Amino acid sequence: MAEFLAICEYLSVTPKDFFDNDNPNPPLVRDTIDKLKTLPENDLLLILTMINRLQSK
């Protein structure tokens, strides 16, 4: 188990991220989420609008 945790640390991913096949870039997603948590609601709504627009292409 120690070796697995060392691999996760080396890759900058959590054990959960390691097994998440739907997330192609866990460190970037985690960093983005951490920063989103600090934003006020109106900024979050703006970002959500942009994400929805990008996904509809």
N, C-alpha and C positions, 0 to 999 in steps of 0.2 A: 504494500500500500504506500509506503514511503516513496518508492520509486515512481509510482503513478503521480503522487502529489508533486514530486520534483519535476516531472515532465510537464504537468499543468503550469507550474510556476515558470518554467523555462519558456513555454509557449504564451505566457501571459493570459491564461484562460482559467476559469474556475472548473472544478470537476463537472458541474452541471453543463457548462458551455462545451466541454470536451465531447459530450455525448449528444449535443444538440445538432443534428444533421441539417436543420432548417436555417441555421445561422452561419453564413459563410465567413463572417468576420467578427467573432465574439469580442475582441478587445475594442474595436471601433464602435460596435453597438453598445457595449457597456459604458464606454466613455460618453457617448451621445446621450444615453439615458440619464447618466449622472448629471450632466449639464442641463438637460431638460427639467429635471427635478427642481432646479434653482430658479426657473423662469416664472413670471407671473402668468395668470390664466390667459390674459389677452394675447400674450406672445405664444403660449402653447396652442391656442386656437389658430393663430396665424400659421404656425409651423404645420399643424395638422391639415389645414387647407392646402398648403403647398405639397405635402406628402400625398394627399388624395389626388391632387392634380397630376402629379408625376406618375402615380400608379395607373391613372386612366389612359395613359398614352400607349 
